[in-house]
């Protein structure tokens, strides 16, 4: 699999971010706590070099709590401040302004020495599509200011959002990198909905996700689909073949059939993706830190 998805508006977004950096004091990068590396644009480090950084581990409520802690330490070792949030419910979002003020306390002190009392902190919000940027901004601002949606690519142009007299946010459209060299990164992004489902075969994607869950989280998979046990992988089965057999097993359990009596594996794949993305299968992180 070689996913390439780099619409023209993303090229424009990169140029826009580079141009707007001089107008902001801190870069706030929102990532998906379930896939902390796969949901980062590796170009962001180079684009935003030299600016104070705050990493938001969003959807932390759907990720493994122990892994949230481990990833927090991983980012701190690399010079970033970290905040765990669940933008949908607002958990952790209330701490955002105080964390930003703390990260920039030395800068704010210098402003005050120069008589710039009351100058607002300006923060740029960046992240790949569908990590919850707009929902996060709306929660911080306590009003609907940014258009939010479950599908990637909703946010288009840049927009300034005034939170209060001390904080202004610059929202930017989601930006991906030109090509996913690592197939696993492409799959993880697709699992969480960061890549539009239309560019991939949903049934194949469901096969890969089934195989991953059966390999690393068999108890959660068995509980979610009321299986006595997850069927063992046969020696000759590759990821797709094994995943397809699991889709058939779960489709049978859910009574999903099409004309002719065959199991509706495509429908089962869509259900699997929806339930995974909705956090209904449990809390787990699909990537571990390199220190583990």
C-alpha positions, 0 to 999 in steps of 0.5 A: 500500500502506498498512500499519496494524499496531498491536496493543493490546499495542504501545500498552501497551508504549509506556506501559510504556516511558515508565513504566520509563524512570525505573528505567534508566540507558541506553536500548539500541536494537537495529536491523537494520543492513540497514535502519537507518532503516526498522527504527527506531521514530521515536517512540523518540527522543521517548520516550527523550529525555534518556537516554544512548543506545547503538545496536546495529547488529545483523545487521551480518554481513548488511549491506554493511560499508562501509555499516555504517561509514557508518551508525555515523558517522551515529548518532554525529553524532546523539549515540548510541554505536554497536556492530556485532553479529551476535547469532546468532553472538555476534560483537561481543556480548562488547564490549557491557558494556564499551561500556555502562560507557564510555558511563556512565563519568561517571555511574558516577564520580558514584555512587562519589563518593556511596558507591554502589560496586557499583551495577549499571548498568540498561539498557533494551533497545528495538526493533521486532519481529524485530530480534534483541532476545531473541537479543541478550539471551541472548548477553549473559547467556550463557544463555537468559533471553529467548524468541527466535523468527523471527517478530515478536511473540514477546516479550510482557511486560517482564522483568529479566535480570541479566547479572552484578553490574554489569549488569541489562537490561530487555527490552521487547516489540517496538514499531512505530509506528501507521502506515507513511506511506512505502510503502518503509519498510513494504516494507523491514520486510516484506522482513526479516520485521519485519511478519508475512507474514500481513498482506501478499500474499507474492507481491506482496512477492516481486515488489517484492523481486525488482525492488529486487534486480534494480535495485540488486544485479543481480550478486547476484541473477544469482549466487543464481539462476544466471541468465546475466544479470538480464532488463532491465526493459521501459519499460511495466513497473511494479515488480510486473509486472517483479518478477513476470516475474523470479519466473517466470524464477527459478521456471523456473530452479529447476524450480518448476511447478504443475499445468497447467505454469505456474511456481509464482511464489508458492512462488518468492516464499517461497523468495526471502524465506527466502533473503534473510532468511537472508543467502544472497543476499549482504551488502547494505544497503537504505538509504544514509545521507543523507550519501551 
